[in-house]
């Protein structure tokens, strides 16, 4: 196994993975995850320390980011299995999840409970509808919406995801009407569960995205990550009303602060813009933000795993999983 590692504050980060497994058919390298197809039945998802904003992978990895994302995703997949089946089978390594290979729907379901991030940036330009969903007048940034809304996007293999309305999803045949009604129902139920779990930890789930696919039994499964700081935005509940009334920024735990740093440094993922390089102190602060969110959401201390040879650790743990799986099926 070959990986590219960067040193940051004496920690190794994993940004590139090259591994070959038995019955491996293909490898998909996403913005953050490297996904290996095993015999068109299972997927091995290696969650790297890469970070992307505005659909662009930044120059530096973030220590422990992959571990945070993977372990949080595993927790919330377990916490929502009563709502919808999901793709996860096992977590053999802090940076690895193995699960069923599903055929993904070509849309991502974005659920918003507050007017923040992309929605606010659109709203302040004067738009009063997002993805065909009408928004009230006279809202301020980070205001709570009357009810959660779904603002889907296309799912791009490369480049930017694009906003799309329910009407256009059905018109283009991206999802059948029957399946789309289920996606809407699942998405709102998952958001309600995520919001409740966050509230129990003193946090507000502001918005998030869900991805779905169909397994070979043709049932809809929840796939990829769920309720992580890469797919979700969280505010601290304590002090939210006071900050909102004063027009102050909300204290948040999400990737949005990294987006804001990029905007302040002249980058929004647009053509011709150069990606700014993050300094070591900023990288360290990003890492601590991810760890802080993990500890707030789980109520447990984050255990920094041994990363002196993260490549070998990942390889050994994946191989051990398949050895054990083979032995139990003989």
C-alpha positions in Angstrom: 0.0 0.0 0.0 1.3 3.4 -0.9 0.1 6.6 0.6 1.1 10.2 0.6 1.5 11.6 4.0 2.1 15.2 5.2 3.5 16.2 8.6 1.6 18.8 10.5 2.2 19.5 14.2 4.1 16.2 14.5 1.0 14.3 13.2 0.8 12.4 9.9 -2.1 13.0 7.6 -3.3 10.7 4.9 -4.2 12.4 1.6 -3.7 9.8 -1.1 -4.2 6.0 -0.9 -3.1 3.3 -3.3 -4.1 -0.2 -2.2 -4.9 -3.4 -4.0 -7.3 -5.9 -2.5 -8.5 -9.4 -3.6 -11.5 -9.2 -6.0 -10.9 -5.5 -6.4 -12.7 -4.3 -9.5 -12.2 -0.5 -9.5 -11.2 2.5 -7.4 -13.1 5.8 -7.2 -11.2 8.8 -5.8 -13.6 11.4 -4.5 -13.0 14.7 -2.9 -12.3 13.2 0.5 -12.8 9.5 0.2 -11.2 6.7 -1.8 -13.7 4.0 -2.5 -12.7 0.4 -3.7 -15.2 -1.8 -5.4 -14.9 -5.4 -4.2 -16.5 -7.9 -6.7 -19.4 -5.4 -7.4 -20.9 -6.4 -4.0 -18.9 -4.5 -1.3 -17.3 -1.1 -1.0 -14.2 -0.3 1.0 -14.3 3.4 1.8 -11.1 5.0 3.1 -11.8 8.4 4.6 -8.7 10.5 4.1 -7.6 13.7 5.8 -8.3 15.7 2.6 -10.6 18.7 2.9 -12.7 20.3 0.2 -14.6 23.5 0.1 -16.6 24.9 -2.8 -16.2 21.4 -4.4 -12.4 22.0 -4.6 -9.9 19.9 -2.7 -7.5 22.1 -0.7 -3.8 21.8 -0.7 -3.3 20.5 2.8 -4.6 17.6 4.8 -6.1 18.1 8.2 -4.8 15.8 11.0 -7.4 13.3 12.4 -10.2 14.7 10.1 -10.7 11.3 8.4 -11.0 9.6 11.7 -13.6 12.1 13.0 -15.7 11.9 9.9 -15.6 8.1 9.7 -16.4 7.5 13.4 -19.2 10.1 13.5 -20.7 8.7 10.3 -20.7 5.2 11.8 -22.3 6.4 15.0 -25.2 8.2 13.2 -25.7 5.4 10.8 -26.3 3.1 13.8 -28.5 5.7 15.5 -30.8 5.9 12.4 -31.0 2.3 11.3 -34.6 2.2 12.6 -35.6 4.9 10.0 -33.9 3.5 6.9 -31.5 0.6 6.2 -28.0 1.8 5.4 -24.9 0.6 3.6 -22.6 0.1 6.5 -21.3 -3.4 7.5 -18.2 -2.8 9.5 -15.6 -0.2 10.6 -12.4 -2.2 10.7 -10.2 0.9 11.1 -10.8 4.4 12.4 -10.4 5.7 8.8 -12.2 2.9 7.0 -15.8 1.8 6.5 -16.9 -1.3 4.6 -20.4 -1.8 3.3 -22.8 -2.8 0.6 -22.3 -1.5 -2.9 -25.5 0.4 -3.9 -26.5 2.2 -7.0 -26.6 5.9 -5.9 -29.4 8.3 -6.9 -28.2 11.1 -9.0 -29.3 13.8 -6.5 -28.3 14.8 -3.0 -31.0 15.7 -0.6 -30.1 18.9 1.3 -32.3 19.7 4.3 -32.2 23.2 5.8 -33.7 24.2 9.1 -32.0 27.7 9.1 -31.0 30.3 6.6 -27.3 29.8 6.5 -24.4 29.1 4.1 -25.3 28.8 0.5 -28.9 29.5 1.1 -28.1 32.8 2.8 -25.7 33.8 0.1 -28.4 33.2 -2.5 -31.1 35.0 -0.3 -29.0 38.1 0.2 -28.7 38.6 -3.5 -32.5 39.1 -3.6 -33.6 35.5 -4.4 -36.7 34.4 -2.6 -36.8 30.8 -3.9 -34.2 28.1 -3.7 -34.6 24.9 -5.7 -38.2 25.9 -6.3 -38.9 26.3 -2.6 -40.3 29.8 -1.7 -38.6 31.6 1.2 -40.3 34.3 3.4 -39.2 38.0 3.1 -37.3 39.8 5.9 -35.2 37.0 7.1 -31.7 37.5 8.5 -28.7 35.3 8.2 -29.0 32.2 10.5 -32.7 32.8 11.2 -34.7 29.6 11.8 -37.0 28.7 8.9 -40.7 28.2 9.6 -40.1 24.5 8.9 -37.2 22.5 7.4 -37.0 22.6 3.6 -35.4 20.3 1.1 -33.2 21.9 -1.5 -31.7 19.2 -3.7 -28.6 19.3 -5.8 -27.3 17.3 -8.7 -24.6 14.8 -7.7 -21.6 15.6 -9.8 -18.7 13.1 -10.3 -16.4 16.1 -11.0 -16.9 19.8 -10.6 -19.7 21.5 -8.8 -23.0 20.1 -7.7 -25.9 22.3 -8.9 -29.1 23.3 -7.3 -32.1 21.6 -8.8 -35.9 21.7 -8.1 -38.1 18.7 -7.3 -40.0 19.6 -10.5 -36.8 19.3 -12.7 -35.6 16.1 -11.0 -38.9 14.4 -12.0 -39.0 16.1 -15.4 -35.4 14.9 -16.2 -36.2 11.4 -14.9 -33.3 11.5 -12.4 -35.6 9.9 -9.8 -39.0 8.3 -10.2 -41.9 10.2 -8.5 -42.5 7.2 -6.1 -38.8 7.0 -5.1 -38.6 10.8 -4.7 -41.5 10.9 -2.3 -39.6 8.3 -0.2 -36.4 10.3 -0.4 -38.2 13.3 0.9 -39.8 11.4 3.7 -36.6 9.7 4.7 -34.7 13.0 4.6 -37.1 14.9 6.8 -37.2 12.0 9.3 -33.4 11.8 9.4 -33.1 15.5 9.9 -35.6 15.4 12.7 -33.6 12.7 14.4 -30.3 14.5 13.9 -31.7 17.7 15.2 -33.0 15.9 18.4 -29.7 14.2 19.0 -27.8 17.5 18.5 -30.1 19.3 20.9 -29.4 16.7 23.5 -25.8 17.8 23.3 -26.5 21.5 23.3 -26.1 21.9 19.5 -28.4 23.0 16.7 -28.4 21.0 13.5 -28.6 23.8 11.0 -28.5 22.0 7.7 -27.2 18.7 6.2 -27.1 16.5 3.2 -28.2 12.9 2.6 -27.3 10.5 -0.1 -29.3 7.4 -1.0 -29.0 4.4 -3.3 -30.6 1.1 -4.1 -29.1 -2.2 -3.1 -29.6 -5.4 -5.2 -32.9 -6.1 -3.4 -34.0 -2.8 -4.9 -34.7 -1.2 -1.5 -33.5 2.3 -0.8 -30.5 2.5 1.5 -28.9 5.5 3.2 -25.3 5.7 1.9 -22.1 7.7 2.4 -21.7 9.8 5.5 -24.4 11.4 7.7 -24.4 14.3 10.2 -20.7 14.9 10.0 -19.0 18.4 10.0 -18.4 17.9 6.3 -22.0 17.2 5.4 -23.7 19.3 8.1 -23.6 22.7 9.8 -24.0 23.0 13.6 -24.5 26.0 15.9 -24.1 26.1 19.7 -27.6 26.3 21.2 -26.4 28.3 24.2 -26.5 32.0 23.3 -28.1 31.5 19.9 -31.1 33.8 20.5 -28.9 36.5 22.0 -26.4 36.5 19.1 -29.2 36.4 16.6 -31.0 39.4 18.2 -27.8 41.4 18.1 -27.0 40.4 14.6 -23.8 38.7 15.7 -22.2 35.7 14.0 -23.3 32.4 15.4 -20.8 30.2 17.2 -20.6 27.1 15.0 -18.9 23.8 14.7 -18.8 22.9 11.0 -16.7 23.3 7.9 -18.3 26.8 7.3 -15.5 28.6 9.1 -13.0 27.1 6.6 -15.2 28.3 3.8 -15.3 31.8 5.3 -11.5 31.8 5.7 -11.2 31.0 2.0 -13.7 33.7 1.0 -11.6 36.2 3.1 -8.5 35.0 1.2 -10.1 35.6 -2.2 -11.2 32.0 -3.1 -14.7 30.7 -3.8 -13.9 27.9 -6.2 -14.5 30.1 -9.2 -12.5 29.9 -12.5 -9.1 31.7 -12.3 -9.0 31.8 -8.5 -5.9 30.4 -6.8 -6.3 28.2 -3.8 -4.7 29.8 -0.8 -2.3 27.7 1.3 -3.2 27.2 4.9 -0.5 27.8 7.5 0.3 25.3 10.1 -1.5 27.2 12.9 -4.7 27.4 10.8 -4.4 23.7 9.9 -4.1 22.9 13.6 -7.1 25.0 14.5 -9.2 23.2 11.8 -8.2 19.9 13.2 -9.2 21.0 16.7 -12.6 22.2 15.4 -13.3 18.7 14.0 -12.2 17.0 17.2 -14.3 19.5 19.3 -17.4 18.7 17.2 -16.8 14.9 17.7 -16.6 15.3 21.4 -19.6 17.6 21.6 -21.8 15.3 19.5 -20.8 12.0 21.1 -20.2 13.3 24.7 -17.0 11.2 24.7 -13.3 12.1 24.5 -11.7 11.8 21.1 -9.0 9.1 21.1 -6.2 10.1 18.8 -5.1 6.9 17.1 -1.6 6.0 16.4 -0.6 7.7 13.1 3.2 7.1 13.0 2.5 4.5 10.2 -1.1 5.1 9.3 -0.7 3.5 5.9 0.3 0.1 7.3 -2.3 0.3 10.0 -5.1 0.8 7.5 -3.8 -2.0 5.2 -3.5 -4.4 8.0 -6.9 -3.7 9.4 -8.6 -4.1 6.0 -6.9 -7.3 5.3 -7.8 -8.7 8.7 -11.4 -7.9 8.1 -11.5 -9.9 4.9 -9.5 -12.8 6.4 -12.0 -13.0 9.2 -15.0 -12.7 6.8 -13.6 -15.5 4.7 -13.1 -17.7 7.7 -16.7 -17.2 8.9 -18.2 -18.1 5.5 -16.2 -21.3 5.1 
